[in-house]
């Protein structure tokens, strides 16, 4: 696997920006999957031109590479450009200034052929349009997985107290803190990081501000395995929701499709279903897919990985000084949930970690409700009417509120109205399209938000209050100290990585 070099990448970006500002660049594309082959073919095909490459001129890290290896190498930090010929010396000077390789490796031709030369021989001479944007669609046999039955909330018995379940969930591999990982890297470089990792989305200032970018990555593989279409929709919706939770307007996404063997009909069915779900959600949320990559045949001894179509989202923050964070800010504030709660336990973290079950259908994604709810939350953030925002996803409301309490070091007491659901389903169900928000303790503030939500067609309900004392109180349970929650949350990954053999 190629290992990226962030510093070299930064030099390359700066050189490219300077070169583009000079007017030398006609076309440019990064080299990703399939390296020089893919970049050259795509650029030529899109421009209705041929491309002639001389591989003897390509800078190589190893000596003795053959044409096949040079054409398919996926070495990182490379760009392929088409330049105005008279600007070639200026372009080379810019790249040399930044300490980078520069080489003229070919030219465009009018014949729409892809011609590859190496060591005095022609290694390939192919029609470029057929290789590029007129390639045949590869449609393998596939089968959709059978639909999973719904899991009724009252059919799942709680095997332990809700306090014990919460402590176990936030210390589980899926939901524990990933601080051990992200602290290995410099995430504060150049001092433009406004919100670091650990929240719903990172926020980075653009230049001197006030605008910024919000970035996040999401996917729930167990949903994708149970129902690839619904899992694909959920991955996009959660990325959209996490950007919204910091106050960003979602702009675009990239997909990273990681799957097992597509030569098996069930494996190909997972890929087909997830792509369909991703497309539906991207269209409904006006969240366009602008890039992506695919990794197939991820198997160990014939067993494929769970389908993992990771979705990376980027959003625009108009003013980085007015973003929302998940941390509780003060005691005595009203806690509300925006979005409906049905106590969906199928494929939930609670069902897997607490009950030892991996059955049922995943929660459905109502894309119309996602959009209404998200637009409403962004308006509240822009108007400065909420003090904390967090999307409710894995682990449901209880885990979301515990994370908000841990981030702020402030407790909470949940006193929601009776819903007819078992408390464990209400607290740990993973219904989609939900946000937990806090509203300042001013007369009628919470009621005003609930009424405005009703008028906007958005479900909104009272959950409780933030409280001093550093404890979280779930309905019918004793208090849990926030520091105990934090210990459970922060301990699992460092202990796992420190274990012998790791």
N, C-alpha and C positions, 0 to 999 in steps of 0.2 A: 504494500500500500504506500502511495506517495505521502510524504510528510510535508505539510505546508511550512513555509518560512514567513511568518508575519512581517518581519522587517524587510525582507526582499520584496514582499507584496506591496508594502507601503512605498518603497522606492519606485516600483513599477507603476503604481497608481499616479504618483507625482509626476513621473516622466511622461506618462500618457496624457495627463491633463495639460502639461506644458506644451506637448506636441500638438494636441488638438487645438489649443489656443493659437498656435502659430499658423494654422490653416493648411498644414501639410497633409492632413489625414483625409482620405476619401472614404474609407471604410475601415472598421476595426472589429475584432471579435476575440474574446478570450479563448484559450485552449483548454478544454475540459476533457470530457469523455472522448476517447479515440483520438485525442491529441490533434496533430497536424492534419490528419485525414479529415476529420469531421469539420474542423474550422475552415479549411481550404475549400472543401466541397460545398459547404453551406454558403459561404460568401460568394463563390462563383455562381452557384445555381440561383441564388436570390438576385444577382445582378445580371443574369442571362449572359454570362461570359464564361469562357474557358479559363483554366488555370494551368500554368506550366511550372513545375517545381524542380529545382536542382538540389538534391539531398546532400551533395558534397559541400554545400554552403551552410547547412544547418548546424548551429553550435550544439555539440553533443557533450554530455558529461562523461561518457565512456568511449574509449577508442574501439574501433572494429565493429561498430554497430551496423547491421545490415539494413536494407531498405524497409523491410517489414517492421523492424524494431523502431526505426526512426519515425515512421509514419504513424505508429500506434502508441508511441511513448506518451504517457500522461504526466510528464514532469510538470511541476507546478510553476506558478509565477511567470507565465508566458503570454504574450499577445501576438496575434497575427494582424498585420495592417496592410492596407493598400494605400500608397502614398503618391502624391504628385511627383513625377520623376525629378523635376528641377529642385524639389525640396529635400532630396535624399541627403545631401551633406549636412543640412541644418538638423534633420531628424537624427542622424548619427551622432552629431555633436551633443544633442540634448541627452541621448541615452548614455553616452560616454560620461557626461557630466555627473549623472546619477550612479555611475559605477555598474552599468548594466551591459549585457551583450547586445549587439545589434548586427544583423546580417540581412542582406537582400537575398532571398532564397528563391525568387521566382518572378513571374510576371503574369498579367492577365492577357488573354487572347480572345479573338472574336469567334473562334470555331466551336465554342461550347464543349470542348474536350478537357478531360482531366488527365494531364500528361505528367508522369513522374519519372525523373531520370536519376541514376545513381551509378557512379564509377564507370561512366561512359556508356551505360546501357539504359534502354527504356524499360522500366519496371512495371508501368501501368499506362494504358491509353484507353480511357473509358468515356462514354457520354456523361457529362456532368449533371444534366437535369435529371436523368434517371437515377443517379446516385443521391441527388439532393431532394428537391421538393416534389419529384414525381415518382418517388420510390413506392413500390407496391405495399399495401397494408398487410401486415403479417397477422393473420387471424387464426390462432391455434384453437383446437377443440377445448371447450371449457364447460364446467358445470357449476351452477350456483349451489351453495350449501343449503341444506334444508332449513326452513324457518324454525327458530327456537320458540318454545312456548313462553307465554308471559308468566312472570312470577308475581303472584298477588302479594301485596305487602303483609296481609294478615296470615299468609301461609308460611312465613319465615319466623321461627321462634328464636328469640334472643338467647344465645347460650351463655351470656355473661352480662354484667351490668353495663350500661352505656358509658360510664366513666372508664371502666376497664377496656371496653372496645375502643374508645377514643385514644387512650394511651397506647394501645397496641397498634392501631392504625397509623398514628403519626410517627411511630417508630418503625414502620414496615419498610421494606426496600423500595416500594413504589412511592411512598409518601414522605419518607424521611428527608431531612435537609440534605441538599447536594452541595453545601458549602465546601466540603473537602475537595470537591472537583473544581469549582470555579475560583477558589482562592489560589489554585496553582498558577493562575494566569493573571497578567496585568490587565484588569478590566477598567482601570482608571487612566489609561494612557492619554496624554495631552490635556488631562483635566476637564474633558467635556462630558463625562458620565454624570448625568443628573440622577438617574435611578439605577443602581447596580443590580446584578443578578439577585434572585431570591424573591422577587415580587411577581406580579402578573406579567409585566413586560419591562425590559430595560429601556431607558430613555437616554438618548445622547443629543447634546446640544449641537446645532449646526453653526460652525464658526463662532461668532460672538453672540448668537441668538438674535431675537428671542425664540425663533423656531427650533424644533428638534425632531428627531425620529424616534419612534417607539418600535422595538423589535422583540419578537417572541417566537418560540417553536413549540408545537403541540401535536400530540397523537395519543390515542388510547388503543394499543394493539388488541386488547381482549375484546373491545367492541368490534374491531375490524374482523377478527376471526369469527365472531358469532354472527355478524351480519355485515359483510363488506360494504354494501351501499350505505347503510346507516353509519358505519364506522368512518367512512370517507367523509360523509356530510358533517359528522361530529368534529372531526379533526379541523376542518376549515372553520366551523362555527366557533370552536373554542379559541382558535387563533384570533379570530375577529373579536371575540369577547374579551380576550386578554388585552388586546390593544385598546379597546373601548374602556376597560377598567382603569387605565391610566389617563384617560381623556383624549386619546389620539383618534383621529379619523382614519380608519383602515384604508390603505391605498392599494396594496398588491401582495401577492404571495408567491412563494416558490415551493415546489413539491419535491421531496426526496423519497422515491418509491422503493422500499426495501422489502423484497419478497423471496419466497423459496423457489422451487423448480417450476417454471411455467410449462414444462413439457408434461406435467401431470394436470389433468383437467381440473382437479379441485384447486391446485395452486394457481392455474391460469384464471380460474373463476374468481379467486380472491383479488387478483390484479384488476380484472375487468370490473368487478363490483365496486372496488374502492375508487377507481378512476371515475366511474359513473357518479358516485356519491360526491366526490370532490368537485366534479364539473357542475353538478346541480347546485351545490352550496355556493360555489364561486359565482355562478350566474345570479342566483337569488340575492346574494349579499353585495353584488357589484364589487367583487373582490378578485380582480383578474389574476390569472396565473401568468407570470412573466418569465419564468425560468424553471428549471428543475433538472433532476437526473434520476437514473434508474439503476438499482443494484439487484440482480436476480441470482438464483442458484445459491442462496444463503442457507446451507443445510449442514447438519452434522450427522453422519452415519444414516443418511436417508431421511432424517426428520428436519423439516423446514422451520425457519423462525416464524414467529407470529407475524402476520402481515402488518407492516409498519410504514405507512405512508406519512412520513413526518412533514408537517406543514410549517414553513417559516413565513411569518407575516411581518409587514412593515407598515407603519402608520405615521401620519403627520401630526405633530403637536404644534399648535399655533404659538404657544407661549410656554416655555419650559418652566416658568415660575408658577404656573397654574395647573400642574399635573396633579393627579390623585395618587395616593399610595394606599397600601392595604393596612397599615398600622393604625390601631386605635389611637386617638389623639388626646382624649380627656375622659374622666369619669362623668357619669350622668348623662351621656348622649344616647339618643334613641337608635336602636338597631332595627333596620327594616330588611326584608328580602323582596327583591324585585324579580318577578317571574313566578310561575305557578309551581306548587309542590304537590306531587302525587305519591311520594314515597317509593320511587322506582328502585327496586333492589336487584333486578336482573343484571348480571355481569358487573355488579358493583364491587368496589374494594371491600365493603363490609361482608358481602356474601362470600368472597374468596378468602379473605384474611381471617374473618371471625367465625364464619360458618363452615369453611373448608369446602365450599361449593363453587363450581364454575359454570353454572347453567343459566338458562333463561335468555330472553331477548334483551339486547342493550336498550338504553333509553332512546326513544325516538326524538328526532330533531325537527321542531316546527320552525322552519326558516322565516316565515312571516313574523312569528312571535320573537325570534331572535333579533330581527331587524327593528321591530317596534321597541323592544326592551333596551337594546343597545343605544338606539337614538335617544331614548328618554334618559338613560344614564349619562350619556355624553352631555346632554343639555344641563342636567343637574351639576355636573362637574364644571362646565363652562360658566355657569351662574354662581359658582362658589357656594352651593347649598348643601353639599355633602362633605364631610371631613375625612372619610375613609371609604374606599371601594375595593371589593375583592370578588372575583367570579367564583361561583360555587361549582366545583367539578368533582374530581375523585374524592370520595369520602363525604360528600354532601355538605350540608350546612354546618354540622358540628366541626368538621375538619377546617372548613373555611373560617369559622369564627375563632377556633383555636389558633390558627395561623395569624389572624389579625391581633389577637391578644398577645401572642408571643412577640410579634413584631413591635408592638407598642409598649409592652410591659404593663398592660392595663387589663384588668379582669372584666367579666361580663356575667350577667344573670339573664338566662333565657326564660321568658314567661309567655310563650305564644298562646294564642287561643286554641282550644281543642279543635282538631280537624277530623277526628274519627280514625286517624291513622295510628298504628302502634308507634310509640315514641322512637323506637330504634329505626323504623322506616322513615319517619319524619326527619330525624336527625342525620341519617346516613344515606338516605336515598339519593340517587344521582340524576334527578330530573335536570334537563338541559335548559339553557337560556336564562340562568339565574345569576343575580348579583346580590351580595350582602353590602349594605351601605350604612353609614352612621350619619345622623343629622344632629346639629347642635341643639343643646337643651334650651330652646326658647319656646315661648307659648305657642302651641299649635303647629310647630314646625313639622313634626312627624305626620300629623293629621293632614296638613296641607299637601305634603308629598303624596300621601296615599290617595287623596282626592284627585290630584292632578294626574296620577297614574291611571285611576279609574276612567277619567275623561279621555285619556289617550289610548284606552283599550289595553292597558298594561296591568297585569296582576301585581299587587303589592300588599304586603302584610307586615304587621308588627311582630318582632321577635323578642325584644327585651331591651336591656339597658347596659351600657358599659358601667363598670363600678370600680371603686378604689379597693385596695386590699390585696390585689394581685392574685385573684382566684377566679376560676370559671365555674359557674353553677348551671348544670343542665337540669331540665325539668325532672323533679322527683329524685334527684341525686345529691350526694354530698359535694361540697366544694372541692375542686382540684386546683392546686397551686399552679400558677402559670409557669413557675420555674421548674416544676415537675414535668409539665408538658414539654418545656424547652429541652430538658435533659433527655427525655425520650426521643424527641425529634432530632437532636443533634448527635446522638451517640451511635446510631447503628452503622452508618457508613465508615466513620473513622475506625470503629472496632473491626469491621469486616476487612478493611484494607490493611489493618495491622496484624491480622491473623496470620499464623505460619503458612507459608506457601503462597501468599498473595504478593 
